[in-house]
Amino acid sequence: GNDGPDVATWQEALQYCNDLQFAGYSDWRLPNVRELESIADYVSRYPSAALDPVFEGEVADYWTSTTMVLTPEAGIVVSFVACNELDHKDKKTHAFVRAVRTGCADRSGDVNADGVVDLSDGITVLGHLFLGNPPQLLPLCPSRSGLPDTGQTLCYDTDGNVIACGNDAWPGQDGLDRTGCLAEDRFTDNGDGTVTDICTGLVWQEASADTNGNGGSTADDVVPWQAALQYCEGLQFAGHGDWRLPNTRELESLVDYGRSDPAIDPVFAAESERYWTSSSLVPAGDSGDTPRAAGFVDFWYGSHLYHATKTRTWQVRAVRTSP
């Protein structure tokens, strides 16, 4: 990726990435929330940016191309201030920018990866053959590859109004660019209380965990972090005993950013509540502090990945690795 202007509004960030000519390519765009979150380093912590060290970046919020559907005048940001943060902010405010491009094409002939096969692809081929720009043509993406698609299919303006995707004033939005492992037929209901995610290979409890053992999953099934870990580690369910509490990235992969209340595919039975992850918040610098907080994902907003003191009580969903 490439850092853009120091700070920008959401619309300015979209336009900057759409217009960017860099490293021999012109198909840059603002990354969606899942793409940008994928470069977060959950070991790094302030005063360093929570990024893999291969990247340079600011200890600050960065825009994504994903709109918060519950309040669509807000865009989702990834905060590299702390290592467990997704949030949202008014699109008229400012955040930093990092551009991304797709390294493969979703369909045959779409050599510039703009989502359509048209005259511009022919121009791209000619540029490659005679000018060496771009230096390489994109290969075809495997049908099930990359990060799970976010699920967002609509496009919005700065004020939260639904607009046509491809609008030149707000280009390259999440709803326009279907990326990675697509949402269609992503989940398989196994008929035994579990759901398999074809994109990640993970197997999930279909319903929220019945942590109080009363035979049903309700909003009352909330426990502290340690109890959540113990519940999952001790779970014998659907013929398997290798269940665990999901880490931050695994649980975030279930968020459907095209939905809210709850922000998850309807194949799952879910509360519009916060769910624990197994990831601790690493203390700042060399303080020597014990990690007293752990990450959670809020499935009401669908745009809130944060951390809480481990004595708080949240919902639980267990996961295991297939087969």
C-alpha positions in Angstrom: 0.0 0.0 0.0 0.9 3.7 -0.1 0.3 6.5 2.4 -1.8 9.3 1.0 -2.3 12.9 2.2 -1.6 13.6 5.8 -5.3 13.5 6.7 -8.5 13.6 4.7 -12.2 13.4 4.9 -13.8 10.1 3.8 -14.7 11.5 0.4 -11.2 12.9 -0.1 -9.7 9.6 0.9 -11.8 7.7 -1.7 -10.9 10.2 -4.4 -7.2 10.2 -3.6 -6.9 6.5 -3.8 -9.0 6.3 -7.0 -6.8 8.9 -8.7 -3.5 7.5 -7.5 -0.7 6.6 -10.0 1.9 4.7 -8.1 4.5 2.0 -8.7 3.4 1.6 -12.3 -0.3 1.0 -11.4 -3.4 3.1 -11.5 -6.0 0.6 -10.0 -5.5 1.8 -6.4 -8.5 2.1 -4.0 -9.3 2.8 -0.4 -9.2 -0.6 1.4 -12.3 -2.0 3.0 -12.4 -2.7 6.7 -11.3 -6.3 6.5 -8.4 -5.5 4.2 -7.1 -2.7 6.4 -7.5 -4.6 9.6 -5.5 -7.5 8.1 -2.3 -5.5 8.4 -2.8 -4.7 12.1 -0.2 -6.2 14.5 -1.8 -7.5 17.6 1.5 -7.5 19.4 2.5 -3.9 18.7 1.2 -1.2 21.0 1.6 2.6 21.6 4.0 4.5 21.2 4.5 2.4 18.1 1.8 2.1 15.5 -0.1 -1.3 15.8 1.2 -2.3 12.3 3.4 -5.1 11.0 6.9 -3.6 11.0 7.2 -3.9 7.2 4.8 -0.9 7.0 5.4 2.7 8.0 2.4 4.4 9.5 1.0 6.9 12.0 -0.3 6.1 15.4 -3.8 7.2 14.4 -7.1 6.3 12.7 -7.1 5.3 9.1 -10.2 5.4 6.8 -11.7 2.3 5.2 -14.1 2.3 2.3 -16.7 0.6 4.4 -19.7 2.6 5.7 -21.4 1.9 9.0 -24.9 0.8 7.9 -26.5 1.6 11.3 -25.5 5.3 10.9 -24.4 5.6 7.3 -23.1 9.2 7.7 -20.2 7.5 9.5 -17.3 5.6 7.9 -15.4 2.8 9.6 -11.8 3.4 10.7 -9.1 1.1 11.8 -7.2 2.6 14.7 -3.5 1.8 14.8 -3.2 3.6 18.2 -4.0 0.4 20.1 -4.0 -3.1 18.8 -7.7 -4.0 19.3 -9.7 -1.2 17.7 -12.2 -0.8 14.9 -14.5 2.2 15.3 -16.5 4.7 13.2 -16.5 8.4 12.7 -18.4 11.1 10.9 -17.3 11.1 7.2 -16.8 14.9 7.3 -14.0 14.5 9.9 -10.4 13.6 9.1 -8.3 10.5 9.2 -5.2 9.1 7.6 -5.2 7.2 4.3 -3.4 4.1 3.0 -4.2 2.8 -0.6 -4.5 -0.8 -1.7 -4.8 -2.6 -5.0 -6.0 -6.2 -5.8 -3.2 -8.5 -7.1 -5.6 -10.6 -9.2 -8.8 -10.2 -11.3 -12.2 -11.6 -10.2 -13.2 -12.4 -13.8 -11.5 -13.4 -17.0 -10.6 -10.4 -19.2 -10.9 -7.9 -16.3 -7.2 -7.2 -16.5 -7.4 -3.9 -14.6 -9.6 -5.4 -11.8 -12.2 -2.7 -12.0 -15.1 -5.2 -11.8 -16.1 -5.0 -15.5 -14.8 -6.2 -18.8 -14.7 -3.3 -21.2 -12.6 -1.1 -23.5 -10.4 0.0 -20.6 -9.1 -3.6 -20.3 -8.0 -3.5 -23.9 -6.2 -0.2 -23.3 -4.5 -1.8 -20.3 -3.3 -4.7 -22.4 -1.9 -2.3 -25.0 -0.2 -0.3 -22.4 1.4 -3.4 -21.0 2.6 -4.6 -24.4 4.0 -1.4 -25.8 4.8 0.8 -22.9 5.4 -1.6 -20.1 2.7 0.1 -18.0 1.4 -1.8 -16.1 4.5 -4.0 -15.8 2.4 -7.1 -15.4 -1.2 -8.1 -16.2 -3.2 -9.4 -13.4 -3.8 -13.2 -13.1 -7.3 -14.6 -12.5 -8.2 -14.9 -8.8 -9.0 -18.4 -7.5 -12.8 -18.7 -6.9 -12.4 -19.0 -3.1 -9.4 -16.9 -2.1 -8.3 -14.0 0.0 -10.1 -12.4 3.0 -13.8 -12.9 3.4 -15.8 -10.2 1.6 -17.4 -7.7 4.0 -21.0 -8.3 2.9 -21.6 -4.6 2.1 -23.4 -4.2 -1.2 -24.8 -0.6 -1.1 -22.9 2.7 -1.6 -23.4 5.9 0.3 -22.6 9.6 0.1 -21.1 11.7 2.9 -24.5 12.4 4.4 -25.5 8.7 4.5 -27.8 8.7 1.5 -27.8 5.6 -0.7 -26.3 6.4 -4.1 -25.4 4.4 -7.2 -22.2 2.4 -6.8 -19.6 3.8 -9.3 -20.6 7.4 -8.6 -17.5 9.4 -9.6 -17.8 11.7 -6.6 -17.5 8.8 -4.1 -15.5 6.2 -6.1 -14.1 2.8 -5.0 -16.5 2.2 -2.1 -16.8 -1.2 -0.4 -20.2 -1.8 -1.9 -18.8 -1.5 -5.4 -15.7 -3.6 -5.1 -16.5 -7.2 -4.2 -13.2 -8.6 -3.0 -11.6 -11.8 -1.8 -13.7 -14.8 -0.8 -17.3 -13.8 -1.8 -20.2 -14.0 0.6 -22.4 -16.2 -1.6 -22.7 -19.7 -0.3 -20.0 -19.0 2.2 -21.6 -20.7 5.2 -22.7 -24.4 5.4 -25.2 -25.4 8.1 -24.0 -28.8 9.1 -27.3 -29.7 10.8 -25.7 -30.5 14.1 -25.6 -27.1 15.7 -22.5 -26.1 13.8 -21.7 -23.9 10.8 -18.7 -24.3 8.5 -17.1 -21.2 6.9 -15.8 -22.2 3.5 -13.7 -19.0 3.3 -11.7 -19.7 6.5 -12.1 -23.4 7.1 -13.4 -22.7 10.6 -16.3 -24.5 12.2 -18.5 -22.4 14.6 -21.2 -22.9 17.1 -24.4 -22.0 15.3 -25.9 -20.4 18.4 -24.3 -18.3 21.1 -22.9 -20.4 23.9 -25.3 -21.6 26.6 -22.9 -20.7 29.3 -25.4 -20.9 32.2 -26.5 -24.4 31.1 -30.2 -23.7 31.2 -30.8 -25.3 27.8 -31.1 -22.1 25.7 -28.9 -19.3 24.4 -30.1 -15.9 25.5 -28.8 -12.4 26.5 -28.3 -13.8 30.0 -25.5 -16.1 28.9 -22.7 -13.6 29.7 -19.5 -14.5 31.5 -16.1 -13.0 32.3 -13.1 -13.6 30.0 -11.6 -16.5 32.0 -14.9 -18.3 32.2 -15.3 -17.8 28.4 -11.9 -19.5 27.8 -12.8 -22.3 30.2 -16.2 -22.9 28.7 -14.8 -23.3 25.2 -11.8 -25.4 26.2 -14.1 -27.8 28.1 -16.8 -28.0 25.4 -17.8 -31.3 24.1 -20.2 -30.6 21.2 -21.2 -32.1 17.8 -18.8 -35.0 18.3 -15.7 -32.8 18.9 -13.7 -31.7 22.0 -11.2 -29.3 20.4 -13.3 -26.1 20.7 -11.7 -22.9 21.7 -12.5 -19.2 22.1 -11.8 -17.4 18.8 -9.0 -14.8 18.5 -9.8 -11.3 17.4 -9.2 -11.8 13.7 -11.3 -15.1 13.6 -14.3 -13.5 15.4 -14.2 -10.3 13.3 -14.4 -12.5 10.1 -18.0 -13.3 11.0 -19.1 -9.6 11.0 -21.4 -8.9 8.1 -20.9 -5.2 7.4 -24.0 -5.0 5.3 -26.2 -5.8 8.3 -26.7 -4.6 11.9 -28.6 -5.7 15.0 -27.2 -8.3 14.6 -24.3 -7.8 12.2 -23.9 -11.4 11.2 -25.2 -13.8 8.5 -28.7 -15.1 9.5 -27.4 -18.7 9.4 -26.2 -17.9 12.9 -28.4 -17.4 16.0 -26.9 -14.4 17.6 -27.5 -11.7 20.2 -26.9 -8.1 19.2 -24.2 -8.0 21.9 -20.5 -8.0 22.6 -18.6 -11.3 22.3 -15.3 -12.2 23.8 -12.1 -13.0 21.9 -9.1 -14.9 23.2 -6.8 -12.0 22.4 -5.4 -10.0 25.2 -4.5 -6.3 24.9 -0.8 -6.0 25.1 0.3 -3.2 27.5 2.1 -0.1 26.3 5.8 -0.1 25.8 8.0 -1.7 28.5 5.6 -1.0 31.3 5.6 -4.5 32.6 1.8 -4.3 33.2 -0.2 -7.4 33.1 -2.6 -7.6 30.1 -5.8 -6.9 32.1 -8.0 -6.3 29.0 -9.1 -8.6 26.2 -10.7 -7.9 22.8 -14.4 -8.1 22.0 -16.5 -7.7 18.9 -19.8 -5.9 19.0 -22.4 -7.6 16.8 -24.9 -4.8 17.2 -22.9 -2.1 15.5 -20.8 -4.4 13.3 -18.1 -1.7 13.4 -16.9 -1.9 16.9 -13.8 -4.1 17.8 -12.4 -2.9 21.0 -11.2 -4.2 24.4 -12.6 -4.4 27.9 -11.4 -5.4 31.4 -11.4 -9.2 31.7 -13.8 -9.0 34.6 -16.6 -7.7 32.4 -19.2 -10.2 31.2 -19.9 -10.7 27.5 -21.3 -13.4 25.2 -19.4 -16.4 23.9 -19.2 -18.3 20.6 -16.8 -21.3 20.3 -14.8 -22.2 17.2 -12.7 -25.1 16.0 -10.5 -25.7 13.0 -12.0 -28.0 10.4 -12.0 -31.0 10.0 
